[in-house]
Amino acid sequence: MTGAAAVVGVLSSGVAAAALWWWFSFRKVLPLEREARALRAELEDLRRFAAEALDLDAAVRRPGHALEEAASRVLGALHKRQPDLSLAAFARRPDGSAALLAHRGGPWARLELSSFRFDAGLLSRAAASGSSSWSLGDAGGEADALTSGLAQQGYSSAAAGGWTDERGAGVVLAVRSAPGEDGGVLASRLELAAAALRSAAALAAGLSDLSSSREKLEGGLSAAMEELTAAQDRLIKKSKEIKTLHDVAGALSSRAAQAPSTLAAIVSIVARSLEADLVAFLILDEATGELVTQAGAYGLEGEEMLYRLALSDERSSSVRVFKTRRPFMTGDAQNDPQVNAHYTKMWSIHSLMVVPLVLEDRCIGVMRVGSKRHDAFSDEQIALVSVIAEEAAIIVETAILNRRLAKTAEQLATLNRMKDEFVSTVSHEFKTPLTTISGFLTVMLEGDTGPLNAQQMKFLAIAKAASKRLSGLVSDLLDLSRLEGGAKMELGPFDLGRLVLESVENHQPSAAEASKTLSAEAPGVLPKALGDERWMQLVLDNLVSNAIKFTMPGGRVRVRIQDKGEFVMVSVTDDGIGIPPEDREKVFERFYRAGNRSQVNAPGTGLGLAIAREVVDKHGGKIWLESELGKGTTFHFVVPAAGRERDASA
């Protein structure tokens, strides 16, 4: 009997447990599952709605009507899901009035739309709040024309999604005559609708800017083409009149990159065409104030023939032509009082022409043409030489500038090399004494050299901090010098997520000391990155340290890593002081520091971001920033994922 009672007891317990399990399933689990299915269906519907609303390809097909078509598409998608709603989309005009972009159903055709404004009232409230709903009978003291008009038409409640940015503002408005039970779903859809129209507005503005730029470019291109056509007509006319210009043009085009040979080709062509015995360019040397004969002169041989003429020598016809810019010609140069007979007798020259080389409003030298025959040249020939000189002046100036640029480039290269060598040498020389100074300061601060009073401890702590900053500067200079010197990255697969976590852990003490929160966010499964682990650790440390420095006490710094397919992306976000717009293009330059850094008294060298950009570039990646003044900054960078990498040299 006792055994039977035990069996009955066990069976009773089992039945009770089963009943309890079924009761729990029906009362708790099944409702949760139904709620989860409903949420998934709602999420899927929102996804489909977003896909319909954010159809940028449709906007691009008709750029002039991108915003209106986007509004019509968004309202259509929303009205299909909730046909009981009366919908309208508005955008703010520059004068504050409202422009009706599109509408679906309802009272909009019966309302005086020209009286609606964004300055105050329902539209202003909706645009500023981003997402809201309210009763039209209680507009919070904002009984504007739109609110009153809707209430008069029998509508009792409204919901809206809106936006406001530097380009403008807009609202997607939904009204109904009776309260609905889909507030959460409707709010989500209105937020998505507002986001879609905001993107469409930005796209429309961008397309408008592109259209304006295209018109300007087309206008400039048309003007340039007209000018080129006119110049071509002038050249063709001259080339038909004087065959020699063809030879000169050929010489200029074939030897444009070789200044000495270009000048030699020109003087050779002129000498052959005019049967001259001497042709030379004399170019002004601005340093000495002299006209200097250029190498490659026709008919001149030996160093003694390449002479200089001081601009103070009024006896020289070349000096006179240079100053007056008027051509000169004589048929008996050795007996002409306007010619310095010394050189004409030395060259046995009797006929002489000198024409100026004028470039815009400057005279850069003269061109001399001589013959051993008397009266060898005519007015037509001096006109020919003047035309050649006019065309050759640009090439002569170009040759001079090329020589100067080559010399300057060589000097800059030498200076840059000297700078790199100096930085490297000085940095290495600083490294050892700094290490020694820091070591001794540490020993003294720890009391190993004897007791210290409070003032001595304070001064030594300041000295140690300064030594640490100087050591950091030296390290940055050495790193930047190695990068600019062509340091190669030892590329290989590595765990970038682990580096992120290590960097955050290493910076926790400094963040805590400054009363700032530092956190990391990394997914459990992440592809390995392809790169040099040591250099990428430096990039992370620089970005995290920078974010901590420019965040106010009590602020937050977050490091996030994401899988982006062919790349792995790291984002370092702070809620600090932000970067002024005028500084954002310059923050990656060496030694550049933002103008508002004094707000947080941030120390630094201005090299960390320059080093980060160099390293990321050498990995075939990209680094950029997003910032809002007073609200914070996010630095993003991407590097190739291992196994999916692209050619970093491409």
Rosetta blueprint (number, residue, H / E / L):
1 M L
2 T H
3 G H
4 A H
5 A H
6 A H
7 V H
8 V H
9 G H
10 V H
11 L H
12 S H
13 S H
14 G H
15 V H
16 A H
17 A H
18 A H
19 A H
20 L H
21 W H
22 W H
23 W H
24 F H
25 S H
26 F H
27 R H
28 K H
29 V H
30 L H
31 P H
32 L H
33 E H
34 R H
35 E H
36 A H
37 R H
38 A H
39 L H
40 R H
41 A H
42 E H
43 L H
44 E H
45 D H
46 L H
47 R H
48 R H
49 F H
50 A H
51 A H
52 E H
53 A H
54 L L
55 D L
56 L H
57 D H
58 A H
59 A H
60 V H
61 R H
62 R L
63 P H
64 G H
65 H H
66 A H
67 L H
68 E H
69 E H
70 A H
71 A H
72 S H
73 R H
74 V H
75 L H
76 G H
77 A H
78 L H
79 H H
80 K H
81 R H
82 Q L
83 P L
84 D L
85 L L
86 S E
87 L E
88 A E
89 A E
90 F E
91 A E
92 R E
93 R L
94 P L
95 D L
96 G L
97 S E
98 A E
99 A E
100 L E
101 L E
102 A E
103 H E
104 R E
105 G L
106 G L
107 P L
108 W H
109 A H
110 R H
111 L L
112 E L
113 L H
114 S H
115 S H
116 F L
117 R E
118 F L
119 D L
120 A L
121 G L
122 L H
123 L H
124 S H
125 R H
126 A H
127 A H
128 A H
129 S H
130 G L
131 S E
132 S E
133 S E
134 W E
135 S E
136 L L
137 G L
138 D L
139 A L
140 G L
141 G L
142 E L
143 A L
144 D L
145 A H
146 L H
147 T H
148 S H
149 G H
150 L H
151 A H
152 Q H
153 Q L
154 G L
155 Y L
156 S L
157 S E
158 A E
159 A E
160 A E
161 G E
162 G E
163 W E
164 T E
165 D E
166 E L
167 R L
168 G E
169 A E
170 G E
171 V E
172 V E
173 L E
174 A E
175 V E
176 R E
177 S L
178 A L
179 P L
180 G L
181 E L
182 D L
183 G H
184 G H
185 V H
186 L H
187 A H
188 S H
189 R H
190 L H
191 E H
192 L H
193 A H
194 A H
195 A H
196 A H
197 L H
198 R H
199 S H
200 A H
201 A H
202 A H
203 L H
204 A H
205 A H
206 G H
207 L H
208 S H
209 D H
210 L H
211 S H
212 S H
213 S H
214 R H
215 E H
216 K H
217 L H
218 E H
219 G H
220 G H
221 L H
222 S H
223 A H
224 A H
225 M H
226 E H
227 E H
228 L H
229 T H
230 A H
231 A H
232 Q H
233 D H
234 R H
235 L H
236 I H
237 K H
238 K H
239 S H
240 K H
241 E H
242 I L
243 K L
244 T H
245 L H
246 H H
247 D H
248 V H
249 A H
250 G H
251 A H
252 L H
253 S H
254 S H
255 R L
256 A L
257 A L
258 Q L
259 A H
260 P H
261 S H
262 T H
263 L H
264 A H
265 A H
266 I H
267 V H
268 S H
269 I H
270 V H
271 A H
272 R H
273 S H
274 L H
275 E L
276 A L
277 D L
278 L E
279 V E
280 A E
281 F E
282 L E
283 I E
284 L E
285 D E
286 E L
287 A L
288 T L
289 G L
290 E E
291 L E
292 V E
293 T E
294 Q L
295 A L
296 G L
297 A L
298 Y E
299 G L
300 L L
301 E L
302 G L
303 E H
304 E H
305 M H
306 L L
307 Y L
308 R E
309 L E
310 A E
311 L L
312 S L
313 D L
314 E L
315 R L
316 S L
317 S H
318 S H
319 V H
320 R H
321 V H
322 F H
323 K H
324 T H
325 R L
326 R L
327 P L
328 F E
329 M E
330 T E
331 G L
332 D L
333 A H
334 Q H
335 N H
336 D L
337 P L
338 Q L
339 V L
340 N L
341 A H
342 H H
343 Y H
344 T H
345 K H
346 M H
347 W H
348 S L
349 I L
350 H L
351 S E
352 L E
353 M E
354 V E
355 V E
356 P E
357 L E
358 V E
359 L E
360 E L
361 D L
362 R E
363 C E
364 I E
365 G E
366 V E
367 M E
368 R E
369 V E
370 G E
371 S E
372 K L
373 R L
374 H L
375 D L
376 A L
377 F L
378 S L
379 D H
380 E H
381 Q H
382 I H
383 A H
384 L H
385 V H
386 S H
387 V H
388 I H
389 A H
390 E H
391 E H
392 A H
393 A H
394 I H
395 I H
396 V H
397 E H
398 T H
399 A H
400 I H
401 L H
402 N H
403 R H
404 R H
405 L H
406 A H
407 K H
408 T H
409 A H
410 E H
411 Q H
412 L H
413 A H
414 T H
415 L H
416 N H
417 R H
418 M H
419 K H
420 D H
421 E H
422 F H
423 V H
424 S H
425 T H
426 V H
427 S H
428 H H
429 E H
430 F H
431 K H
432 T H
433 P H
434 L H
435 T H
436 T H
437 I H
438 S H
439 G H
440 F H
441 L H
442 T H
443 V H
444 M H
445 L H
446 E L
447 G L
448 D L
449 T L
450 G L
451 P L
452 L L
453 N L
454 A H
455 Q H
456 Q H
457 M H
458 K H
459 F H
460 L H
461 A H
462 I H
463 A H
464 K H
465 A H
466 A H
467 S H
468 K H
469 R H
470 L H
471 S H
472 G H
473 L H
474 V H
475 S H
476 D H
477 L H
478 L H
479 D H
480 L H
481 S H
482 R H
483 L H
484 E H
485 G L
486 G L
487 A L
488 K L
489 M L
490 E L
491 L L
492 G E
493 P E
494 F E
495 D L
496 L H
497 G H
498 R H
499 L H
500 V H
501 L H
502 E H
503 S H
504 V H
505 E H
506 N H
507 H H
508 Q H
509 P H
510 S H
511 A H
512 A H
513 E H
514 A L
515 S L
516 K L
517 T E
518 L E
519 S E
520 A E
521 E E
522 A L
523 P L
524 G L
525 V L
526 L L
527 P L
528 K L
529 A E
530 L E
531 G E
532 D L
533 E H
534 R H
535 W H
536 M H
537 Q H
538 L H
539 V H
540 L H
541 D H
542 N H
543 L H
544 V H
545 S H
546 N H
547 A H
548 I H
549 K H
550 F L
551 T L
552 M L
553 P L
554 G L
555 G L
556 R E
557 V E
558 R E
559 V E
560 R E
561 I E
562 Q E
563 D E
564 K E
565 G L
566 E L
567 F E
568 V E
569 M E
570 V E
571 S E
572 V E
573 T E
574 D E
575 D L
576 G L
577 I L
578 G L
579 I L
580 P L
581 P H
582 E H
583 D H
584 R L
585 E L
586 K L
587 V L
588 F L
589 E L
590 R L
591 F L
592 Y L
593 R L
594 A L
595 G L
596 N L
597 R H
598 S H
599 Q H
600 V L
601 N L
602 A L
603 P L
604 G L
605 T L
606 G L
607 L L
608 G H
609 L H
610 A H
611 I H
612 A H
613 R H
614 E H
615 V H
616 V H
617 D H
618 K H
619 H L
620 G L
621 G L
622 K E
623 I E
624 W E
625 L E
626 E E
627 S E
628 E E
629 L L
630 G L
631 K L
632 G E
633 T E
634 T E
635 F E
636 H E
637 F E
638 V E
639 V E
640 P E
641 A E
642 A L
643 G L
644 R L
645 E L
646 R L
647 D L
648 A L
649 S L
650 A L
